[in-house]
Amino acid sequence: MTQQLNGCITFWEVKLAQDRYLMAPATQALIENTVRYLKELEKLQEEVKQGKEVKQ
């Protein structure tokens, strides 16, 4: 699943970098938040793999 998250993060970062000037500000913000949340999910997944307790 880490590879899938990494792929999604990379996809959205590249999409934003390529097409930012064509996007509405709200769309840019949505993609930026999506990337931020995917990175957070990836970090939590790493912590679970290491056996750390996840805080909610």
CHARMM internal coordinates of N, CA and C (Angstrom, degrees):
IC EDIT
DIST 1 N 1 CA 1.4537
DIST 1 CA 1 C 1.5269
ANGL 1 N 1 CA 1 C 111.25
DIST 1 C 2 N 1.3190
ANGL 1 CA 1 C 2 N 116.53
DIHE 1 N 1 CA 1 C 2 N -27.05
DIST 2 N 2 CA 1.4594
ANGL 1 C 2 N 2 CA 119.47
DIHE 1 CA 1 C 2 N 2 CA 178.87
DIST 2 CA 2 C 1.5229
ANGL 2 N 2 CA 2 C 110.77
DIHE 1 C 2 N 2 CA 2 C -61.83
DIST 2 C 3 N 1.3272
ANGL 2 CA 2 C 3 N 116.45
DIHE 2 N 2 CA 2 C 3 N -38.70
DIST 3 N 3 CA 1.4646
ANGL 2 C 3 N 3 CA 119.51
DIHE 2 CA 2 C 3 N 3 CA 178.61
DIST 3 CA 3 C 1.5256
ANGL 3 N 3 CA 3 C 110.92
DIHE 2 C 3 N 3 CA 3 C -65.44
DIST 3 C 4 N 1.3189
ANGL 3 CA 3 C 4 N 116.59
DIHE 3 N 3 CA 3 C 4 N -37.28
DIST 4 N 4 CA 1.4631
ANGL 3 C 4 N 4 CA 120.03
DIHE 3 CA 3 C 4 N 4 CA 178.52
DIST 4 CA 4 C 1.5256
ANGL 4 N 4 CA 4 C 110.58
DIHE 3 C 4 N 4 CA 4 C -65.40
DIST 4 C 5 N 1.3263
ANGL 4 CA 4 C 5 N 116.43
DIHE 4 N 4 CA 4 C 5 N -43.81
DIST 5 N 5 CA 1.4662
ANGL 4 C 5 N 5 CA 119.81
DIHE 4 CA 4 C 5 N 5 CA 178.04
DIST 5 CA 5 C 1.5193
ANGL 5 N 5 CA 5 C 110.38
DIHE 4 C 5 N 5 CA 5 C -63.30
DIST 5 C 6 N 1.3170
ANGL 5 CA 5 C 6 N 115.84
DIHE 5 N 5 CA 5 C 6 N -43.91
DIST 6 N 6 CA 1.4576
ANGL 5 C 6 N 6 CA 120.18
DIHE 5 CA 5 C 6 N 6 CA 178.71
DIST 6 CA 6 C 1.5232
ANGL 6 N 6 CA 6 C 110.79
DIHE 5 C 6 N 6 CA 6 C -60.33
DIST 6 C 7 N 1.3245
ANGL 6 CA 6 C 7 N 116.61
DIHE 6 N 6 CA 6 C 7 N -41.45
DIST 7 N 7 CA 1.4600
ANGL 6 C 7 N 7 CA 120.89
DIHE 6 CA 6 C 7 N 7 CA 178.03
DIST 7 CA 7 C 1.5198
ANGL 7 N 7 CA 7 C 112.22
DIHE 6 C 7 N 7 CA 7 C -63.38
DIST 7 C 8 N 1.3274
ANGL 7 CA 7 C 8 N 116.66
DIHE 7 N 7 CA 7 C 8 N -42.28
DIST 8 N 8 CA 1.4729
ANGL 7 C 8 N 8 CA 120.97
DIHE 7 CA 7 C 8 N 8 CA 178.33
DIST 8 CA 8 C 1.5243
ANGL 8 N 8 CA 8 C 111.02
DIHE 7 C 8 N 8 CA 8 C -64.66
DIST 8 C 9 N 1.3201
ANGL 8 CA 8 C 9 N 116.20
DIHE 8 N 8 CA 8 C 9 N -43.78
DIST 9 N 9 CA 1.4684
ANGL 8 C 9 N 9 CA 120.61
DIHE 8 CA 8 C 9 N 9 CA 179.68
DIST 9 CA 9 C 1.5211
ANGL 9 N 9 CA 9 C 109.76
DIHE 8 C 9 N 9 CA 9 C -61.07
DIST 9 C 10 N 1.3225
ANGL 9 CA 9 C 10 N 116.09
DIHE 9 N 9 CA 9 C 10 N -48.31
DIST 10 N 10 CA 1.4656
ANGL 9 C 10 N 10 CA 120.59
DIHE 9 CA 9 C 10 N 10 CA -179.88
DIST 10 CA 10 C 1.5225
ANGL 10 N 10 CA 10 C 111.12
DIHE 9 C 10 N 10 CA 10 C -61.23
DIST 10 C 11 N 1.3270
ANGL 10 CA 10 C 11 N 116.71
DIHE 10 N 10 CA 10 C 11 N -43.85
DIST 11 N 11 CA 1.4654
ANGL 10 C 11 N 11 CA 120.70
DIHE 10 CA 10 C 11 N 11 CA 179.66
DIST 11 CA 11 C 1.5232
ANGL 11 N 11 CA 11 C 110.83
DIHE 10 C 11 N 11 CA 11 C -56.78
DIST 11 C 12 N 1.3289
ANGL 11 CA 11 C 12 N 117.13
DIHE 11 N 11 CA 11 C 12 N -50.74
DIST 12 N 12 CA 1.4595
ANGL 11 C 12 N 12 CA 120.14
DIHE 11 CA 11 C 12 N 12 CA -175.78
DIST 12 CA 12 C 1.5237
ANGL 12 N 12 CA 12 C 111.86
DIHE 11 C 12 N 12 CA 12 C -69.75
DIST 12 C 13 N 1.3341
ANGL 12 CA 12 C 13 N 117.61
DIHE 12 N 12 CA 12 C 13 N -34.51
DIST 13 N 13 CA 1.4641
ANGL 12 C 13 N 13 CA 119.43
DIHE 12 CA 12 C 13 N 13 CA 177.37
DIST 13 CA 13 C 1.5274
ANGL 13 N 13 CA 13 C 110.66
DIHE 12 C 13 N 13 CA 13 C -65.65
DIST 13 C 14 N 1.3226
ANGL 13 CA 13 C 14 N 116.94
DIHE 13 N 13 CA 13 C 14 N -43.03
DIST 14 N 14 CA 1.4669
ANGL 13 C 14 N 14 CA 120.95
DIHE 13 CA 13 C 14 N 14 CA 179.03
DIST 14 CA 14 C 1.5254
ANGL 14 N 14 CA 14 C 110.43
DIHE 13 C 14 N 14 CA 14 C -66.74
DIST 14 C 15 N 1.3218
ANGL 14 CA 14 C 15 N 116.18
DIHE 14 N 14 CA 14 C 15 N -43.49
DIST 15 N 15 CA 1.4742
ANGL 14 C 15 N 15 CA 120.53
DIHE 14 CA 14 C 15 N 15 CA 179.46
DIST 15 CA 15 C 1.5292
ANGL 15 N 15 CA 15 C 110.45
DIHE 14 C 15 N 15 CA 15 C -58.99
DIST 15 C 16 N 1.3181
ANGL 15 CA 15 C 16 N 115.79
DIHE 15 N 15 CA 15 C 16 N -43.31
DIST 16 N 16 CA 1.4609
ANGL 15 C 16 N 16 CA 120.36
DIHE 15 CA 15 C 16 N 16 CA 179.66
DIST 16 CA 16 C 1.5267
ANGL 16 N 16 CA 16 C 110.74
DIHE 15 C 16 N 16 CA 16 C -66.10
DIST 16 C 17 N 1.3203
ANGL 16 CA 16 C 17 N 116.89
DIHE 16 N 16 CA 16 C 17 N -42.49
DIST 17 N 17 CA 1.4629
ANGL 16 C 17 N 17 CA 120.62
DIHE 16 CA 16 C 17 N 17 CA -179.56
DIST 17 CA 17 C 1.5317
ANGL 17 N 17 CA 17 C 111.43
DIHE 16 C 17 N 17 CA 17 C -64.70
DIST 17 C 18 N 1.3235
ANGL 17 CA 17 C 18 N 116.84
DIHE 17 N 17 CA 17 C 18 N -38.70
DIST 18 N 18 CA 1.4649
ANGL 17 C 18 N 18 CA 120.48
DIHE 17 CA 17 C 18 N 18 CA -177.01
DIST 18 CA 18 C 1.5242
ANGL 18 N 18 CA 18 C 112.89
DIHE 17 C 18 N 18 CA 18 C -76.18
DIST 18 C 19 N 1.3148
ANGL 18 CA 18 C 19 N 116.92
DIHE 18 N 18 CA 18 C 19 N -40.71
DIST 19 N 19 CA 1.4632
ANGL 18 C 19 N 19 CA 120.42
DIHE 18 CA 18 C 19 N 19 CA -168.61
DIST 19 CA 19 C 1.5230
ANGL 19 N 19 CA 19 C 114.63
DIHE 18 C 19 N 19 CA 19 C -115.72
DIST 19 C 20 N 1.3043
ANGL 19 CA 19 C 20 N 118.00
DIHE 19 N 19 CA 19 C 20 N 14.11
DIST 20 N 20 CA 1.4667
ANGL 19 C 20 N 20 CA 120.89
DIHE 19 CA 19 C 20 N 20 CA -176.03
DIST 20 CA 20 C 1.5236
ANGL 20 N 20 CA 20 C 111.84
DIHE 19 C 20 N 20 CA 20 C -54.58
DIST 20 C 21 N 1.3081
ANGL 20 CA 20 C 21 N 117.04
DIHE 20 N 20 CA 20 C 21 N -43.17
DIST 21 N 21 CA 1.4679
ANGL 20 C 21 N 21 CA 120.23
DIHE 20 CA 20 C 21 N 21 CA -176.42
DIST 21 CA 21 C 1.5312
ANGL 21 N 21 CA 21 C 112.94
DIHE 20 C 21 N 21 CA 21 C -67.97
DIST 21 C 22 N 1.3193
ANGL 21 CA 21 C 22 N 117.26
DIHE 21 N 21 CA 21 C 22 N -17.79
DIST 22 N 22 CA 1.4666
ANGL 21 C 22 N 22 CA 120.77
DIHE 21 CA 21 C 22 N 22 CA 178.86
DIST 22 CA 22 C 1.5256
ANGL 22 N 22 CA 22 C 112.64
DIHE 21 C 22 N 22 CA 22 C -92.18
DIST 22 C 23 N 1.3237
ANGL 22 CA 22 C 23 N 116.45
DIHE 22 N 22 CA 22 C 23 N -12.27
DIST 23 N 23 CA 1.4654
ANGL 22 C 23 N 23 CA 121.03
DIHE 22 CA 22 C 23 N 23 CA -172.93
DIST 23 CA 23 C 1.5206
ANGL 23 N 23 CA 23 C 112.16
DIHE 22 C 23 N 23 CA 23 C -92.17
DIST 23 C 24 N 1.3073
ANGL 23 CA 23 C 24 N 114.30
DIHE 23 N 23 CA 23 C 24 N 149.05
DIST 24 N 24 CA 1.4622
ANGL 23 C 24 N 24 CA 120.31
DIHE 23 CA 23 C 24 N 24 CA 171.57
DIST 24 CA 24 C 1.5327
ANGL 24 N 24 CA 24 C 108.02
DIHE 23 C 24 N 24 CA 24 C -69.53
DIST 24 C 25 N 1.3229
ANGL 24 CA 24 C 25 N 117.38
DIHE 24 N 24 CA 24 C 25 N 151.88
DIST 25 N 25 CA 1.4683
ANGL 24 C 25 N 25 CA 120.13
DIHE 24 CA 24 C 25 N 25 CA 179.09
DIST 25 CA 25 C 1.5315
ANGL 25 N 25 CA 25 C 113.51
DIHE 24 C 25 N 25 CA 25 C -55.24
DIST 25 C 26 N 1.3164
ANGL 25 CA 25 C 26 N 116.77
DIHE 25 N 25 CA 25 C 26 N -36.02
DIST 26 N 26 CA 1.4681
ANGL 25 C 26 N 26 CA 119.59
DIHE 25 CA 25 C 26 N 26 CA 179.45
DIST 26 CA 26 C 1.5295
ANGL 26 N 26 CA 26 C 110.89
DIHE 25 C 26 N 26 CA 26 C -65.96
DIST 26 C 27 N 1.3175
ANGL 26 CA 26 C 27 N 116.88
DIHE 26 N 26 CA 26 C 27 N -37.74
DIST 27 N 27 CA 1.4644
ANGL 26 C 27 N 27 CA 120.96
DIHE 26 CA 26 C 27 N 27 CA 178.28
DIST 27 CA 27 C 1.5205
ANGL 27 N 27 CA 27 C 110.31
DIHE 26 C 27 N 27 CA 27 C -67.32
DIST 27 C 28 N 1.3200
ANGL 27 CA 27 C 28 N 116.80
DIHE 27 N 27 CA 27 C 28 N -41.18
DIST 28 N 28 CA 1.4615
ANGL 27 C 28 N 28 CA 120.91
DIHE 27 CA 27 C 28 N 28 CA 176.92
DIST 28 CA 28 C 1.5242
ANGL 28 N 28 CA 28 C 110.50
DIHE 27 C 28 N 28 CA 28 C -59.60
DIST 28 C 29 N 1.3116
ANGL 28 CA 28 C 29 N 116.15
DIHE 28 N 28 CA 28 C 29 N -45.94
DIST 29 N 29 CA 1.4645
ANGL 28 C 29 N 29 CA 120.64
DIHE 28 CA 28 C 29 N 29 CA -179.73
DIST 29 CA 29 C 1.5244
ANGL 29 N 29 CA 29 C 111.10
DIHE 28 C 29 N 29 CA 29 C -63.39
DIST 29 C 30 N 1.3175
ANGL 29 CA 29 C 30 N 116.90
DIHE 29 N 29 CA 29 C 30 N -40.36
DIST 30 N 30 CA 1.4642
ANGL 29 C 30 N 30 CA 120.89
DIHE 29 CA 29 C 30 N 30 CA 179.01
DIST 30 CA 30 C 1.5283
ANGL 30 N 30 CA 30 C 110.97
DIHE 29 C 30 N 30 CA 30 C -61.90
DIST 30 C 31 N 1.3147
ANGL 30 CA 30 C 31 N 116.82
DIHE 30 N 30 CA 30 C 31 N -44.65
DIST 31 N 31 CA 1.4654
ANGL 30 C 31 N 31 CA 120.32
DIHE 30 CA 30 C 31 N 31 CA 179.99
DIST 31 CA 31 C 1.5261
ANGL 31 N 31 CA 31 C 110.36
DIHE 30 C 31 N 31 CA 31 C -67.58
DIST 31 C 32 N 1.3272
ANGL 31 CA 31 C 32 N 117.79
DIHE 31 N 31 CA 31 C 32 N -41.26
DIST 32 N 32 CA 1.4672
ANGL 31 C 32 N 32 CA 120.46
DIHE 31 CA 31 C 32 N 32 CA 177.75
DIST 32 CA 32 C 1.5256
ANGL 32 N 32 CA 32 C 111.03
DIHE 31 C 32 N 32 CA 32 C -60.68
DIST 32 C 33 N 1.3238
ANGL 32 CA 32 C 33 N 116.72
DIHE 32 N 32 CA 32 C 33 N -42.15
DIST 33 N 33 CA 1.4687
ANGL 32 C 33 N 33 CA 120.32
DIHE 32 CA 32 C 33 N 33 CA 178.01
DIST 33 CA 33 C 1.5221
ANGL 33 N 33 CA 33 C 111.14
DIHE 32 C 33 N 33 CA 33 C -67.28
DIST 33 C 34 N 1.3197
ANGL 33 CA 33 C 34 N 116.94
DIHE 33 N 33 CA 33 C 34 N -37.84
DIST 34 N 34 CA 1.4606
ANGL 33 C 34 N 34 CA 120.79
DIHE 33 CA 33 C 34 N 34 CA 177.65
DIST 34 CA 34 C 1.5226
ANGL 34 N 34 CA 34 C 110.21
DIHE 33 C 34 N 34 CA 34 C -60.51
DIST 34 C 35 N 1.3220
ANGL 34 CA 34 C 35 N 116.83
DIHE 34 N 34 CA 34 C 35 N -46.12
DIST 35 N 35 CA 1.4687
ANGL 34 C 35 N 35 CA 121.05
DIHE 34 CA 34 C 35 N 35 CA 178.82
DIST 35 CA 35 C 1.5235
ANGL 35 N 35 CA 35 C 110.11
DIHE 34 C 35 N 35 CA 35 C -62.20
DIST 35 C 36 N 1.3138
ANGL 35 CA 35 C 36 N 116.56
DIHE 35 N 35 CA 35 C 36 N -43.54
DIST 36 N 36 CA 1.4653
ANGL 35 C 36 N 36 CA 120.71
DIHE 35 CA 35 C 36 N 36 CA -179.95
DIST 36 CA 36 C 1.5336
ANGL 36 N 36 CA 36 C 110.91
DIHE 35 C 36 N 36 CA 36 C -60.47
DIST 36 C 37 N 1.3100
ANGL 36 CA 36 C 37 N 116.86
DIHE 36 N 36 CA 36 C 37 N -45.14
DIST 37 N 37 CA 1.4670
ANGL 36 C 37 N 37 CA 120.47
DIHE 36 CA 36 C 37 N 37 CA -179.24
DIST 37 CA 37 C 1.5258
ANGL 37 N 37 CA 37 C 111.79
DIHE 36 C 37 N 37 CA 37 C -69.49
DIST 37 C 38 N 1.3279
ANGL 37 CA 37 C 38 N 117.67
DIHE 37 N 37 CA 37 C 38 N -36.80
DIST 38 N 38 CA 1.4622
ANGL 37 C 38 N 38 CA 120.13
DIHE 37 CA 37 C 38 N 38 CA 176.88
DIST 38 CA 38 C 1.5257
ANGL 38 N 38 CA 38 C 110.93
DIHE 37 C 38 N 38 CA 38 C -64.35
DIST 38 C 39 N 1.3272
ANGL 38 CA 38 C 39 N 117.02
DIHE 38 N 38 CA 38 C 39 N -39.43
DIST 39 N 39 CA 1.4645
ANGL 38 C 39 N 39 CA 120.42
DIHE 38 CA 38 C 39 N 39 CA 177.40
DIST 39 CA 39 C 1.5253
ANGL 39 N 39 CA 39 C 110.77
DIHE 38 C 39 N 39 CA 39 C -65.50
DIST 39 C 40 N 1.3232
ANGL 39 CA 39 C 40 N 116.60
DIHE 39 N 39 CA 39 C 40 N -38.79
DIST 40 N 40 CA 1.4609
ANGL 39 C 40 N 40 CA 120.73
DIHE 39 CA 39 C 40 N 40 CA 177.37
DIST 40 CA 40 C 1.5297
ANGL 40 N 40 CA 40 C 110.43
DIHE 39 C 40 N 40 CA 40 C -64.55
DIST 40 C 41 N 1.3194
ANGL 40 CA 40 C 41 N 116.76
DIHE 40 N 40 CA 40 C 41 N -42.01
DIST 41 N 41 CA 1.4609
ANGL 40 C 41 N 41 CA 121.41
DIHE 40 CA 40 C 41 N 41 CA 177.83
DIST 41 CA 41 C 1.5269
ANGL 41 N 41 CA 41 C 110.56
DIHE 40 C 41 N 41 CA 41 C -63.14
DIST 41 C 42 N 1.3137
ANGL 41 CA 41 C 42 N 116.32
DIHE 41 N 41 CA 41 C 42 N -40.69
DIST 42 N 42 CA 1.4621
ANGL 41 C 42 N 42 CA 120.99
DIHE 41 CA 41 C 42 N 42 CA 178.25
DIST 42 CA 42 C 1.5324
ANGL 42 N 42 CA 42 C 110.29
DIHE 41 C 42 N 42 CA 42 C -62.43
DIST 42 C 43 N 1.3160
ANGL 42 CA 42 C 43 N 116.56
DIHE 42 N 42 CA 42 C 43 N -42.77
DIST 43 N 43 CA 1.4629
ANGL 42 C 43 N 43 CA 121.23
DIHE 42 CA 42 C 43 N 43 CA 178.94
DIST 43 CA 43 C 1.5326
ANGL 43 N 43 CA 43 C 110.63
DIHE 42 C 43 N 43 CA 43 C -63.25
DIST 43 C 44 N 1.3199
ANGL 43 CA 43 C 44 N 117.14
DIHE 43 N 43 CA 43 C 44 N -44.05
DIST 44 N 44 CA 1.4628
ANGL 43 C 44 N 44 CA 120.79
DIHE 43 CA 43 C 44 N 44 CA 178.44
DIST 44 CA 44 C 1.5224
ANGL 44 N 44 CA 44 C 111.15
DIHE 43 C 44 N 44 CA 44 C -63.02
DIST 44 C 45 N 1.3080
ANGL 44 CA 44 C 45 N 116.15
DIHE 44 N 44 CA 44 C 45 N -39.14
DIST 45 N 45 CA 1.4616
ANGL 44 C 45 N 45 CA 120.28
DIHE 44 CA 44 C 45 N 45 CA 179.03
DIST 45 CA 45 C 1.5330
ANGL 45 N 45 CA 45 C 110.26
DIHE 44 C 45 N 45 CA 45 C -63.80
DIST 45 C 46 N 1.3200
ANGL 45 CA 45 C 46 N 117.12
DIHE 45 N 45 CA 45 C 46 N -40.06
DIST 46 N 46 CA 1.4646
ANGL 45 C 46 N 46 CA 120.98
DIHE 45 CA 45 C 46 N 46 CA 177.21
DIST 46 CA 46 C 1.5273
ANGL 46 N 46 CA 46 C 110.62
DIHE 45 C 46 N 46 CA 46 C -62.82
DIST 46 C 47 N 1.3288
ANGL 46 CA 46 C 47 N 116.77
DIHE 46 N 46 CA 46 C 47 N -41.52
DIST 47 N 47 CA 1.4611
ANGL 46 C 47 N 47 CA 120.63
DIHE 46 CA 46 C 47 N 47 CA 179.31
DIST 47 CA 47 C 1.5238
ANGL 47 N 47 CA 47 C 111.19
DIHE 46 C 47 N 47 CA 47 C -63.97
DIST 47 C 48 N 1.3092
ANGL 47 CA 47 C 48 N 117.17
DIHE 47 N 47 CA 47 C 48 N -39.67
DIST 48 N 48 CA 1.4655
ANGL 47 C 48 N 48 CA 121.00
DIHE 47 CA 47 C 48 N 48 CA 178.78
DIST 48 CA 48 C 1.5264
ANGL 48 N 48 CA 48 C 109.89
DIHE 47 C 48 N 48 CA 48 C -64.90
DIST 48 C 49 N 1.3238
ANGL 48 CA 48 C 49 N 116.67
DIHE 48 N 48 CA 48 C 49 N -40.87
DIST 49 N 49 CA 1.4647
ANGL 48 C 49 N 49 CA 120.21
DIHE 48 CA 48 C 49 N 49 CA 178.45
DIST 49 CA 49 C 1.5263
ANGL 49 N 49 CA 49 C 111.11
DIHE 48 C 49 N 49 CA 49 C -62.18
DIST 49 C 50 N 1.3268
ANGL 49 CA 49 C 50 N 116.63
DIHE 49 N 49 CA 49 C 50 N -34.48
DIST 50 N 50 CA 1.4587
ANGL 49 C 50 N 50 CA 120.98
DIHE 49 CA 49 C 50 N 50 CA -179.51
DIST 50 CA 50 C 1.5186
ANGL 50 N 50 CA 50 C 111.84
DIHE 49 C 50 N 50 CA 50 C -82.27
DIST 50 C 51 N 1.3109
ANGL 50 CA 50 C 51 N 116.80
DIHE 50 N 50 CA 50 C 51 N -4.09
DIST 51 N 51 CA 1.4520
ANGL 50 C 51 N 51 CA 120.83
DIHE 50 CA 50 C 51 N 51 CA 176.55
DIST 51 CA 51 C 1.5116
ANGL 51 N 51 CA 51 C 114.56
DIHE 50 C 51 N 51 CA 51 C 86.21
DIST 51 C 52 N 1.3109
ANGL 51 CA 51 C 52 N 117.16
DIHE 51 N 51 CA 51 C 52 N 12.93
DIST 52 N 52 CA 1.4639
ANGL 51 C 52 N 52 CA 120.22
DIHE 51 CA 51 C 52 N 52 CA 178.02
DIST 52 CA 52 C 1.5185
ANGL 52 N 52 CA 52 C 109.70
DIHE 51 C 52 N 52 CA 52 C -79.67
DIST 52 C 53 N 1.3194
ANGL 52 CA 52 C 53 N 115.04
DIHE 52 N 52 CA 52 C 53 N 151.15
DIST 53 N 53 CA 1.4626
ANGL 52 C 53 N 53 CA 119.99
DIHE 52 CA 52 C 53 N 53 CA 177.57
DIST 53 CA 53 C 1.5230
ANGL 53 N 53 CA 53 C 109.24
DIHE 52 C 53 N 53 CA 53 C -77.11
DIST 53 C 54 N 1.3101
ANGL 53 CA 53 C 54 N 116.17
DIHE 53 N 53 CA 53 C 54 N 134.42
DIST 54 N 54 CA 1.4622
ANGL 53 C 54 N 54 CA 121.94
DIHE 53 CA 53 C 54 N 54 CA -179.00
DIST 54 CA 54 C 1.5186
ANGL 54 N 54 CA 54 C 109.06
DIHE 53 C 54 N 54 CA 54 C -90.42
DIST 54 C 55 N 1.3371
ANGL 54 CA 54 C 55 N 115.94
DIHE 54 N 54 CA 54 C 55 N 128.25
DIST 55 N 55 CA 1.4666
ANGL 54 C 55 N 55 CA 121.03
DIHE 54 CA 54 C 55 N 55 CA 177.55
DIST 55 CA 55 C 1.5147
ANGL 55 N 55 CA 55 C 109.06
DIHE 54 C 55 N 55 CA 55 C -87.68
DIST 55 C 56 N 1.3152
ANGL 55 CA 55 C 56 N 115.47
DIHE 55 N 55 CA 55 C 56 N 140.97
DIST 56 N 56 CA 1.4642
ANGL 55 C 56 N 56 CA 119.04
DIHE 55 CA 55 C 56 N 56 CA 179.05
DIST 56 CA 56 C 1.4935
ANGL 56 N 56 CA 56 C 111.27
DIHE 55 C 56 N 56 CA 56 C -109.22
END
COOR INIT
IC SEED 1 N 1 CA 1 C
IC BUILD
